[in-house]
Amino acid sequence: MPSRADRLQPVVDLATGKAEEATRALAAQQRALADAEHQLTELRRYRNEYAEMPDGIGVSALLNRQQFLQKIDMAIVQQLGEVQRRERALERARQDWTDARGRAKALDSVTTKYREQERKTQDRREQEQADERSQYRRQSRPSTPTDVNE
């Protein structure tokens, strides 16, 4: 009959797999946030560079420039929203990872405790058997008279 630790091992393996999956998801969310932040930085840099360009000649050029800057500003606002969304997703992934890792550690701890209990029980059983064999050997030996000085 399998021990409690052996019966629990598939659950431990499943929890460990989920923790590894959560680790990969966390890493993916971290990369996605870094990419979104990088894109936001690039948009801001591009806007600053464009805004510092010398003014064109005429009202038409000025209006075109203002419209283009507004489009860049809208893109920046959208990218800010994307960064915030990625931050929330990262936080959820971090929480999922923490939960999964905690479950895996707890199950592993329980399994280790069961294995330790089983080892102690086995050691105790073996000691009792050894004691019984030793006692049996002493009982089955013929008694030898001892010299008693009187």
Chimera marker file (.cmm) of the C-alpha trace (Angstrom):
<marker_set name="trace">
<marker id="1" x="0.000" y="0.000" z="0.000" r="1" g="1" b="0" radius="0.5"/>
<marker id="2" x="1.458" y="3.394" z="-0.966" r="1" g="1" b="0" radius="0.5"/>
<marker id="3" x="2.292" y="5.755" z="1.857" r="1" g="1" b="0" radius="0.5"/>
<marker id="4" x="0.516" y="9.043" z="2.461" r="1" g="1" b="0" radius="0.5"/>
<marker id="5" x="3.492" y="10.887" z="0.989" r="1" g="1" b="0" radius="0.5"/>
<marker id="6" x="3.404" y="8.699" z="-2.124" r="1" g="1" b="0" radius="0.5"/>
<marker id="7" x="-0.333" y="9.275" z="-2.548" r="1" g="1" b="0" radius="0.5"/>
<marker id="8" x="0.175" y="13.026" z="-2.132" r="1" g="1" b="0" radius="0.5"/>
<marker id="9" x="3.090" y="13.212" z="-4.592" r="1" g="1" b="0" radius="0.5"/>
<marker id="10" x="0.945" y="13.693" z="-7.746" r="1" g="1" b="0" radius="0.5"/>
<marker id="11" x="-0.715" y="16.678" z="-6.082" r="1" g="1" b="0" radius="0.5"/>
<marker id="12" x="2.713" y="18.075" z="-5.175" r="1" g="1" b="0" radius="0.5"/>
<marker id="13" x="3.886" y="17.569" z="-8.756" r="1" g="1" b="0" radius="0.5"/>
<marker id="14" x="0.783" y="19.324" z="-10.091" r="1" g="1" b="0" radius="0.5"/>
<marker id="15" x="1.259" y="22.252" z="-7.704" r="1" g="1" b="0" radius="0.5"/>
<marker id="16" x="4.928" y="22.498" z="-8.664" r="1" g="1" b="0" radius="0.5"/>
<marker id="17" x="3.953" y="22.537" z="-12.340" r="1" g="1" b="0" radius="0.5"/>
<marker id="18" x="1.453" y="25.312" z="-11.702" r="1" g="1" b="0" radius="0.5"/>
<marker id="19" x="4.089" y="27.299" z="-9.812" r="1" g="1" b="0" radius="0.5"/>
<marker id="20" x="6.473" y="26.937" z="-12.753" r="1" g="1" b="0" radius="0.5"/>
<marker id="21" x="3.725" y="28.012" z="-15.135" r="1" g="1" b="0" radius="0.5"/>
<marker id="22" x="2.988" y="31.021" z="-12.925" r="1" g="1" b="0" radius="0.5"/>
<marker id="23" x="6.700" y="31.883" z="-12.985" r="1" g="1" b="0" radius="0.5"/>
<marker id="24" x="6.695" y="31.867" z="-16.784" r="1" g="1" b="0" radius="0.5"/>
<marker id="25" x="3.526" y="33.996" z="-16.862" r="1" g="1" b="0" radius="0.5"/>
<marker id="26" x="5.079" y="36.457" z="-14.414" r="1" g="1" b="0" radius="0.5"/>
<marker id="27" x="8.195" y="36.754" z="-16.572" r="1" g="1" b="0" radius="0.5"/>
<marker id="28" x="6.041" y="37.311" z="-19.670" r="1" g="1" b="0" radius="0.5"/>
<marker id="29" x="4.092" y="40.079" z="-17.905" r="1" g="1" b="0" radius="0.5"/>
<marker id="30" x="7.332" y="41.710" z="-16.764" r="1" g="1" b="0" radius="0.5"/>
<marker id="31" x="8.605" y="41.702" z="-20.366" r="1" g="1" b="0" radius="0.5"/>
<marker id="32" x="5.296" y="43.098" z="-21.654" r="1" g="1" b="0" radius="0.5"/>
<marker id="33" x="5.381" y="45.920" z="-19.105" r="1" g="1" b="0" radius="0.5"/>
<marker id="34" x="8.997" y="46.727" z="-19.959" r="1" g="1" b="0" radius="0.5"/>
<marker id="35" x="8.098" y="46.815" z="-23.664" r="1" g="1" b="0" radius="0.5"/>
<marker id="36" x="5.110" y="49.098" z="-23.031" r="1" g="1" b="0" radius="0.5"/>
<marker id="37" x="7.216" y="51.426" z="-20.882" r="1" g="1" b="0" radius="0.5"/>
<marker id="38" x="9.916" y="51.497" z="-23.546" r="1" g="1" b="0" radius="0.5"/>
<marker id="39" x="7.371" y="52.380" z="-26.210" r="1" g="1" b="0" radius="0.5"/>
<marker id="40" x="6.001" y="55.169" z="-23.996" r="1" g="1" b="0" radius="0.5"/>
<marker id="41" x="9.509" y="56.532" z="-23.504" r="1" g="1" b="0" radius="0.5"/>
<marker id="42" x="10.105" y="56.463" z="-27.253" r="1" g="1" b="0" radius="0.5"/>
<marker id="43" x="6.823" y="58.277" z="-27.948" r="1" g="1" b="0" radius="0.5"/>
<marker id="44" x="7.706" y="60.995" z="-25.439" r="1" g="1" b="0" radius="0.5"/>
<marker id="45" x="11.200" y="61.324" z="-26.865" r="1" g="1" b="0" radius="0.5"/>
<marker id="46" x="9.810" y="61.567" z="-30.402" r="1" g="1" b="0" radius="0.5"/>
<marker id="47" x="7.273" y="64.200" z="-29.321" r="1" g="1" b="0" radius="0.5"/>
<marker id="48" x="9.986" y="66.278" z="-27.627" r="1" g="1" b="0" radius="0.5"/>
<marker id="49" x="12.226" y="66.056" z="-30.680" r="1" g="1" b="0" radius="0.5"/>
<marker id="50" x="9.390" y="67.036" z="-33.016" r="1" g="1" b="0" radius="0.5"/>
<marker id="51" x="8.301" y="69.905" z="-30.754" r="1" g="1" b="0" radius="0.5"/>
<marker id="52" x="11.846" y="71.300" z="-30.750" r="1" g="1" b="0" radius="0.5"/>
<marker id="53" x="12.102" y="71.381" z="-34.544" r="1" g="1" b="0" radius="0.5"/>
<marker id="54" x="12.191" y="74.853" z="-36.071" r="1" g="1" b="0" radius="0.5"/>
<marker id="55" x="8.808" y="76.232" z="-36.999" r="1" g="1" b="0" radius="0.5"/>
<marker id="56" x="7.802" y="76.012" z="-40.616" r="1" g="1" b="0" radius="0.5"/>
<marker id="57" x="6.868" y="79.020" z="-42.606" r="1" g="1" b="0" radius="0.5"/>
<marker id="58" x="3.212" y="79.812" z="-42.729" r="1" g="1" b="0" radius="0.5"/>
<marker id="59" x="-0.020" y="79.132" z="-40.933" r="1" g="1" b="0" radius="0.5"/>
<marker id="60" x="-0.605" y="75.856" z="-42.742" r="1" g="1" b="0" radius="0.5"/>
<marker id="61" x="2.711" y="74.399" z="-41.556" r="1" g="1" b="0" radius="0.5"/>
<marker id="62" x="1.994" y="75.554" z="-38.001" r="1" g="1" b="0" radius="0.5"/>
<marker id="63" x="-1.474" y="73.963" z="-38.037" r="1" g="1" b="0" radius="0.5"/>
<marker id="64" x="-0.082" y="70.714" z="-39.432" r="1" g="1" b="0" radius="0.5"/>
<marker id="65" x="2.532" y="70.671" z="-36.736" r="1" g="1" b="0" radius="0.5"/>
<marker id="66" x="-0.041" y="71.299" z="-33.989" r="1" g="1" b="0" radius="0.5"/>
<marker id="67" x="-2.277" y="68.535" z="-35.349" r="1" g="1" b="0" radius="0.5"/>
<marker id="68" x="0.642" y="66.110" z="-35.507" r="1" g="1" b="0" radius="0.5"/>
<marker id="69" x="1.663" y="66.962" z="-31.934" r="1" g="1" b="0" radius="0.5"/>
<marker id="70" x="-1.938" y="66.348" z="-30.829" r="1" g="1" b="0" radius="0.5"/>
<marker id="71" x="-1.847" y="62.929" z="-32.501" r="1" g="1" b="0" radius="0.5"/>
<marker id="72" x="1.389" y="62.115" z="-30.720" r="1" g="1" b="0" radius="0.5"/>
<marker id="73" x="-0.120" y="63.336" z="-27.439" r="1" g="1" b="0" radius="0.5"/>
<marker id="74" x="-3.119" y="61.031" z="-28.005" r="1" g="1" b="0" radius="0.5"/>
<marker id="75" x="-0.772" y="58.137" z="-28.696" r="1" g="1" b="0" radius="0.5"/>
<marker id="76" x="1.082" y="58.943" z="-25.460" r="1" g="1" b="0" radius="0.5"/>
<marker id="77" x="-2.187" y="58.934" z="-23.497" r="1" g="1" b="0" radius="0.5"/>
<marker id="78" x="-3.146" y="55.601" z="-25.056" r="1" g="1" b="0" radius="0.5"/>
<marker id="79" x="0.281" y="54.196" z="-24.263" r="1" g="1" b="0" radius="0.5"/>
<marker id="80" x="-0.029" y="55.418" z="-20.669" r="1" g="1" b="0" radius="0.5"/>
<marker id="81" x="-3.265" y="53.435" z="-20.468" r="1" g="1" b="0" radius="0.5"/>
<marker id="82" x="-1.454" y="50.407" z="-21.885" r="1" g="1" b="0" radius="0.5"/>
<marker id="83" x="1.327" y="50.762" z="-19.307" r="1" g="1" b="0" radius="0.5"/>
<marker id="84" x="-1.241" y="50.951" z="-16.504" r="1" g="1" b="0" radius="0.5"/>
<marker id="85" x="-3.045" y="47.896" z="-17.873" r="1" g="1" b="0" radius="0.5"/>
<marker id="86" x="0.275" y="46.021" z="-18.038" r="1" g="1" b="0" radius="0.5"/>
<marker id="87" x="1.080" y="47.063" z="-14.465" r="1" g="1" b="0" radius="0.5"/>
<marker id="88" x="-2.238" y="45.629" z="-13.262" r="1" g="1" b="0" radius="0.5"/>
<marker id="89" x="-1.644" y="42.432" z="-15.245" r="1" g="1" b="0" radius="0.5"/>
<marker id="90" x="1.831" y="42.162" z="-13.742" r="1" g="1" b="0" radius="0.5"/>
<marker id="91" x="0.428" y="42.575" z="-10.247" r="1" g="1" b="0" radius="0.5"/>
<marker id="92" x="-2.161" y="39.831" z="-10.900" r="1" g="1" b="0" radius="0.5"/>
<marker id="93" x="0.568" y="37.573" z="-12.290" r="1" g="1" b="0" radius="0.5"/>
<marker id="94" x="2.741" y="38.308" z="-9.258" r="1" g="1" b="0" radius="0.5"/>
<marker id="95" x="-0.128" y="37.408" z="-6.924" r="1" g="1" b="0" radius="0.5"/>
<marker id="96" x="-0.851" y="34.212" z="-8.887" r="1" g="1" b="0" radius="0.5"/>
<marker id="97" x="2.834" y="33.307" z="-8.694" r="1" g="1" b="0" radius="0.5"/>
<marker id="98" x="2.948" y="33.969" z="-4.948" r="1" g="1" b="0" radius="0.5"/>
<marker id="99" x="-0.159" y="31.848" z="-4.384" r="1" g="1" b="0" radius="0.5"/>
<marker id="100" x="1.033" y="28.988" z="-6.583" r="1" g="1" b="0" radius="0.5"/>
<marker id="101" x="4.487" y="29.004" z="-5.038" r="1" g="1" b="0" radius="0.5"/>
<marker id="102" x="2.972" y="29.040" z="-1.544" r="1" g="1" b="0" radius="0.5"/>
<marker id="103" x="0.735" y="26.073" z="-2.322" r="1" g="1" b="0" radius="0.5"/>
<marker id="104" x="3.629" y="24.127" z="-3.816" r="1" g="1" b="0" radius="0.5"/>
<marker id="105" x="5.853" y="24.849" z="-0.814" r="1" g="1" b="0" radius="0.5"/>
<marker id="106" x="3.101" y="23.925" z="1.641" r="1" g="1" b="0" radius="0.5"/>
<marker id="107" x="2.396" y="20.638" z="-0.105" r="1" g="1" b="0" radius="0.5"/>
<marker id="108" x="6.085" y="19.866" z="-0.327" r="1" g="1" b="0" radius="0.5"/>
<marker id="109" x="6.422" y="20.607" z="3.380" r="1" g="1" b="0" radius="0.5"/>
<marker id="110" x="3.519" y="18.290" z="4.209" r="1" g="1" b="0" radius="0.5"/>
<marker id="111" x="4.995" y="15.549" z="2.045" r="1" g="1" b="0" radius="0.5"/>
<marker id="112" x="8.382" y="15.967" z="3.718" r="1" g="1" b="0" radius="0.5"/>
<marker id="113" x="6.699" y="15.768" z="7.130" r="1" g="1" b="0" radius="0.5"/>
<marker id="114" x="4.866" y="12.594" z="6.115" r="1" g="1" b="0" radius="0.5"/>
<marker id="115" x="8.068" y="11.027" z="4.822" r="1" g="1" b="0" radius="0.5"/>
<marker id="116" x="9.857" y="11.907" z="8.065" r="1" g="1" b="0" radius="0.5"/>
<marker id="117" x="7.031" y="10.383" z="10.112" r="1" g="1" b="0" radius="0.5"/>
<marker id="118" x="7.110" y="7.267" z="7.939" r="1" g="1" b="0" radius="0.5"/>
<marker id="119" x="10.892" y="7.008" z="8.355" r="1" g="1" b="0" radius="0.5"/>
<marker id="120" x="10.606" y="7.331" z="12.132" r="1" g="1" b="0" radius="0.5"/>
<marker id="121" x="7.852" y="4.719" z="12.228" r="1" g="1" b="0" radius="0.5"/>
<marker id="122" x="9.966" y="2.369" z="10.115" r="1" g="1" b="0" radius="0.5"/>
<marker id="123" x="13.011" y="2.970" z="12.338" r="1" g="1" b="0" radius="0.5"/>
<marker id="124" x="10.920" y="2.262" z="15.442" r="1" g="1" b="0" radius="0.5"/>
<marker id="125" x="9.546" y="-0.929" z="13.867" r="1" g="1" b="0" radius="0.5"/>
<marker id="126" x="13.025" y="-2.111" z="12.938" r="1" g="1" b="0" radius="0.5"/>
<marker id="127" x="14.296" y="-1.365" z="16.462" r="1" g="1" b="0" radius="0.5"/>
<marker id="128" x="11.390" y="-3.287" z="17.994" r="1" g="1" b="0" radius="0.5"/>
<marker id="129" x="12.110" y="-6.243" z="15.705" r="1" g="1" b="0" radius="0.5"/>
<marker id="130" x="15.785" y="-6.145" z="16.593" r="1" g="1" b="0" radius="0.5"/>
<marker id="131" x="14.905" y="-6.017" z="20.302" r="1" g="1" b="0" radius="0.5"/>
<marker id="132" x="12.537" y="-8.975" z="19.891" r="1" g="1" b="0" radius="0.5"/>
<marker id="133" x="15.185" y="-11.021" z="18.064" r="1" g="1" b="0" radius="0.5"/>
<marker id="134" x="17.737" y="-10.185" z="20.735" r="1" g="1" b="0" radius="0.5"/>
<marker id="135" x="15.333" y="-11.133" z="23.502" r="1" g="1" b="0" radius="0.5"/>
<marker id="136" x="14.405" y="-14.361" z="21.702" r="1" g="1" b="0" radius="0.5"/>
<marker id="137" x="18.075" y="-15.310" z="21.375" r="1" g="1" b="0" radius="0.5"/>
<marker id="138" x="18.678" y="-14.743" z="25.093" r="1" g="1" b="0" radius="0.5"/>
<marker id="139" x="15.668" y="-16.847" z="26.006" r="1" g="1" b="0" radius="0.5"/>
<marker id="140" x="16.605" y="-19.716" z="23.711" r="1" g="1" b="0" radius="0.5"/>
<marker id="141" x="20.203" y="-20.077" z="25.042" r="1" g="1" b="0" radius="0.5"/>
<marker id="142" x="20.708" y="-22.803" z="27.569" r="1" g="1" b="0" radius="0.5"/>
<marker id="143" x="21.560" y="-21.559" z="30.967" r="1" g="1" b="0" radius="0.5"/>
<marker id="144" x="25.097" y="-22.254" z="32.063" r="1" g="1" b="0" radius="0.5"/>
<marker id="145" x="25.799" y="-22.727" z="35.708" r="1" g="1" b="0" radius="0.5"/>
<marker id="146" x="27.967" y="-20.097" z="37.179" r="1" g="1" b="0" radius="0.5"/>
<marker id="147" x="30.637" y="-20.731" z="39.739" r="1" g="1" b="0" radius="0.5"/>
<marker id="148" x="29.618" y="-19.346" z="43.013" r="1" g="1" b="0" radius="0.5"/>
<marker id="149" x="32.212" y="-19.260" z="45.706" r="1" g="1" b="0" radius="0.5"/>
<marker id="150" x="30.742" y="-20.311" z="48.891" r="1" g="1" b="0" radius="0.5"/>
<link id1="1" id2="2" r="1" g="1" b="0" radius="0.2"/>
<link id1="2" id2="3" r="1" g="1" b="0" radius="0.2"/>
<link id1="3" id2="4" r="1" g="1" b="0" radius="0.2"/>
<link id1="4" id2="5" r="1" g="1" b="0" radius="0.2"/>
<link id1="5" id2="6" r="1" g="1" b="0" radius="0.2"/>
<link id1="6" id2="7" r="1" g="1" b="0" radius="0.2"/>
<link id1="7" id2="8" r="1" g="1" b="0" radius="0.2"/>
<link id1="8" id2="9" r="1" g="1" b="0" radius="0.2"/>
<link id1="9" id2="10" r="1" g="1" b="0" radius="0.2"/>
<link id1="10" id2="11" r="1" g="1" b="0" radius="0.2"/>
<link id1="11" id2="12" r="1" g="1" b="0" radius="0.2"/>
<link id1="12" id2="13" r="1" g="1" b="0" radius="0.2"/>
<link id1="13" id2="14" r="1" g="1" b="0" radius="0.2"/>
<link id1="14" id2="15" r="1" g="1" b="0" radius="0.2"/>
<link id1="15" id2="16" r="1" g="1" b="0" radius="0.2"/>
<link id1="16" id2="17" r="1" g="1" b="0" radius="0.2"/>
<link id1="17" id2="18" r="1" g="1" b="0" radius="0.2"/>
<link id1="18" id2="19" r="1" g="1" b="0" radius="0.2"/>
<link id1="19" id2="20" r="1" g="1" b="0" radius="0.2"/>
<link id1="20" id2="21" r="1" g="1" b="0" radius="0.2"/>
<link id1="21" id2="22" r="1" g="1" b="0" radius="0.2"/>
<link id1="22" id2="23" r="1" g="1" b="0" radius="0.2"/>
<link id1="23" id2="24" r="1" g="1" b="0" radius="0.2"/>
<link id1="24" id2="25" r="1" g="1" b="0" radius="0.2"/>
<link id1="25" id2="26" r="1" g="1" b="0" radius="0.2"/>
<link id1="26" id2="27" r="1" g="1" b="0" radius="0.2"/>
<link id1="27" id2="28" r="1" g="1" b="0" radius="0.2"/>
<link id1="28" id2="29" r="1" g="1" b="0" radius="0.2"/>
<link id1="29" id2="30" r="1" g="1" b="0" radius="0.2"/>
<link id1="30" id2="31" r="1" g="1" b="0" radius="0.2"/>
<link id1="31" id2="32" r="1" g="1" b="0" radius="0.2"/>
<link id1="32" id2="33" r="1" g="1" b="0" radius="0.2"/>
<link id1="33" id2="34" r="1" g="1" b="0" radius="0.2"/>
<link id1="34" id2="35" r="1" g="1" b="0" radius="0.2"/>
<link id1="35" id2="36" r="1" g="1" b="0" radius="0.2"/>
<link id1="36" id2="37" r="1" g="1" b="0" radius="0.2"/>
<link id1="37" id2="38" r="1" g="1" b="0" radius="0.2"/>
<link id1="38" id2="39" r="1" g="1" b="0" radius="0.2"/>
<link id1="39" id2="40" r="1" g="1" b="0" radius="0.2"/>
<link id1="40" id2="41" r="1" g="1" b="0" radius="0.2"/>
<link id1="41" id2="42" r="1" g="1" b="0" radius="0.2"/>
<link id1="42" id2="43" r="1" g="1" b="0" radius="0.2"/>
<link id1="43" id2="44" r="1" g="1" b="0" radius="0.2"/>
<link id1="44" id2="45" r="1" g="1" b="0" radius="0.2"/>
<link id1="45" id2="46" r="1" g="1" b="0" radius="0.2"/>
<link id1="46" id2="47" r="1" g="1" b="0" radius="0.2"/>
<link id1="47" id2="48" r="1" g="1" b="0" radius="0.2"/>
<link id1="48" id2="49" r="1" g="1" b="0" radius="0.2"/>
<link id1="49" id2="50" r="1" g="1" b="0" radius="0.2"/>
<link id1="50" id2="51" r="1" g="1" b="0" radius="0.2"/>
<link id1="51" id2="52" r="1" g="1" b="0" radius="0.2"/>
<link id1="52" id2="53" r="1" g="1" b="0" radius="0.2"/>
<link id1="53" id2="54" r="1" g="1" b="0" radius="0.2"/>
<link id1="54" id2="55" r="1" g="1" b="0" radius="0.2"/>
<link id1="55" id2="56" r="1" g="1" b="0" radius="0.2"/>
<link id1="56" id2="57" r="1" g="1" b="0" radius="0.2"/>
<link id1="57" id2="58" r="1" g="1" b="0" radius="0.2"/>
<link id1="58" id2="59" r="1" g="1" b="0" radius="0.2"/>
<link id1="59" id2="60" r="1" g="1" b="0" radius="0.2"/>
<link id1="60" id2="61" r="1" g="1" b="0" radius="0.2"/>
<link id1="61" id2="62" r="1" g="1" b="0" radius="0.2"/>
<link id1="62" id2="63" r="1" g="1" b="0" radius="0.2"/>
<link id1="63" id2="64" r="1" g="1" b="0" radius="0.2"/>
<link id1="64" id2="65" r="1" g="1" b="0" radius="0.2"/>
<link id1="65" id2="66" r="1" g="1" b="0" radius="0.2"/>
<link id1="66" id2="67" r="1" g="1" b="0" radius="0.2"/>
<link id1="67" id2="68" r="1" g="1" b="0" radius="0.2"/>
<link id1="68" id2="69" r="1" g="1" b="0" radius="0.2"/>
<link id1="69" id2="70" r="1" g="1" b="0" radius="0.2"/>
<link id1="70" id2="71" r="1" g="1" b="0" radius="0.2"/>
<link id1="71" id2="72" r="1" g="1" b="0" radius="0.2"/>
<link id1="72" id2="73" r="1" g="1" b="0" radius="0.2"/>
<link id1="73" id2="74" r="1" g="1" b="0" radius="0.2"/>
<link id1="74" id2="75" r="1" g="1" b="0" radius="0.2"/>
<link id1="75" id2="76" r="1" g="1" b="0" radius="0.2"/>
<link id1="76" id2="77" r="1" g="1" b="0" radius="0.2"/>
<link id1="77" id2="78" r="1" g="1" b="0" radius="0.2"/>
<link id1="78" id2="79" r="1" g="1" b="0" radius="0.2"/>
<link id1="79" id2="80" r="1" g="1" b="0" radius="0.2"/>
<link id1="80" id2="81" r="1" g="1" b="0" radius="0.2"/>
<link id1="81" id2="82" r="1" g="1" b="0" radius="0.2"/>
<link id1="82" id2="83" r="1" g="1" b="0" radius="0.2"/>
<link id1="83" id2="84" r="1" g="1" b="0" radius="0.2"/>
<link id1="84" id2="85" r="1" g="1" b="0" radius="0.2"/>
<link id1="85" id2="86" r="1" g="1" b="0" radius="0.2"/>
<link id1="86" id2="87" r="1" g="1" b="0" radius="0.2"/>
<link id1="87" id2="88" r="1" g="1" b="0" radius="0.2"/>
<link id1="88" id2="89" r="1" g="1" b="0" radius="0.2"/>
<link id1="89" id2="90" r="1" g="1" b="0" radius="0.2"/>
<link id1="90" id2="91" r="1" g="1" b="0" radius="0.2"/>
<link id1="91" id2="92" r="1" g="1" b="0" radius="0.2"/>
<link id1="92" id2="93" r="1" g="1" b="0" radius="0.2"/>
<link id1="93" id2="94" r="1" g="1" b="0" radius="0.2"/>
<link id1="94" id2="95" r="1" g="1" b="0" radius="0.2"/>
<link id1="95" id2="96" r="1" g="1" b="0" radius="0.2"/>
<link id1="96" id2="97" r="1" g="1" b="0" radius="0.2"/>
<link id1="97" id2="98" r="1" g="1" b="0" radius="0.2"/>
<link id1="98" id2="99" r="1" g="1" b="0" radius="0.2"/>
<link id1="99" id2="100" r="1" g="1" b="0" radius="0.2"/>
<link id1="100" id2="101" r="1" g="1" b="0" radius="0.2"/>
<link id1="101" id2="102" r="1" g="1" b="0" radius="0.2"/>
<link id1="102" id2="103" r="1" g="1" b="0" radius="0.2"/>
<link id1="103" id2="104" r="1" g="1" b="0" radius="0.2"/>
<link id1="104" id2="105" r="1" g="1" b="0" radius="0.2"/>
<link id1="105" id2="106" r="1" g="1" b="0" radius="0.2"/>
<link id1="106" id2="107" r="1" g="1" b="0" radius="0.2"/>
<link id1="107" id2="108" r="1" g="1" b="0" radius="0.2"/>
<link id1="108" id2="109" r="1" g="1" b="0" radius="0.2"/>
<link id1="109" id2="110" r="1" g="1" b="0" radius="0.2"/>
<link id1="110" id2="111" r="1" g="1" b="0" radius="0.2"/>
<link id1="111" id2="112" r="1" g="1" b="0" radius="0.2"/>
<link id1="112" id2="113" r="1" g="1" b="0" radius="0.2"/>
<link id1="113" id2="114" r="1" g="1" b="0" radius="0.2"/>
<link id1="114" id2="115" r="1" g="1" b="0" radius="0.2"/>
<link id1="115" id2="116" r="1" g="1" b="0" radius="0.2"/>
<link id1="116" id2="117" r="1" g="1" b="0" radius="0.2"/>
<link id1="117" id2="118" r="1" g="1" b="0" radius="0.2"/>
<link id1="118" id2="119" r="1" g="1" b="0" radius="0.2"/>
<link id1="119" id2="120" r="1" g="1" b="0" radius="0.2"/>
<link id1="120" id2="121" r="1" g="1" b="0" radius="0.2"/>
<link id1="121" id2="122" r="1" g="1" b="0" radius="0.2"/>
<link id1="122" id2="123" r="1" g="1" b="0" radius="0.2"/>
<link id1="123" id2="124" r="1" g="1" b="0" radius="0.2"/>
<link id1="124" id2="125" r="1" g="1" b="0" radius="0.2"/>
<link id1="125" id2="126" r="1" g="1" b="0" radius="0.2"/>
<link id1="126" id2="127" r="1" g="1" b="0" radius="0.2"/>
<link id1="127" id2="128" r="1" g="1" b="0" radius="0.2"/>
<link id1="128" id2="129" r="1" g="1" b="0" radius="0.2"/>
<link id1="129" id2="130" r="1" g="1" b="0" radius="0.2"/>
<link id1="130" id2="131" r="1" g="1" b="0" radius="0.2"/>
<link id1="131" id2="132" r="1" g="1" b="0" radius="0.2"/>
<link id1="132" id2="133" r="1" g="1" b="0" radius="0.2"/>
<link id1="133" id2="134" r="1" g="1" b="0" radius="0.2"/>
<link id1="134" id2="135" r="1" g="1" b="0" radius="0.2"/>
<link id1="135" id2="136" r="1" g="1" b="0" radius="0.2"/>
<link id1="136" id2="137" r="1" g="1" b="0" radius="0.2"/>
<link id1="137" id2="138" r="1" g="1" b="0" radius="0.2"/>
<link id1="138" id2="139" r="1" g="1" b="0" radius="0.2"/>
<link id1="139" id2="140" r="1" g="1" b="0" radius="0.2"/>
<link id1="140" id2="141" r="1" g="1" b="0" radius="0.2"/>
<link id1="141" id2="142" r="1" g="1" b="0" radius="0.2"/>
<link id1="142" id2="143" r="1" g="1" b="0" radius="0.2"/>
<link id1="143" id2="144" r="1" g="1" b="0" radius="0.2"/>
<link id1="144" id2="145" r="1" g="1" b="0" radius="0.2"/>
<link id1="145" id2="146" r="1" g="1" b="0" radius="0.2"/>
<link id1="146" id2="147" r="1" g="1" b="0" radius="0.2"/>
<link id1="147" id2="148" r="1" g="1" b="0" radius="0.2"/>
<link id1="148" id2="149" r="1" g="1" b="0" radius="0.2"/>
<link id1="149" id2="150" r="1" g="1" b="0" radius="0.2"/>
</marker_set>
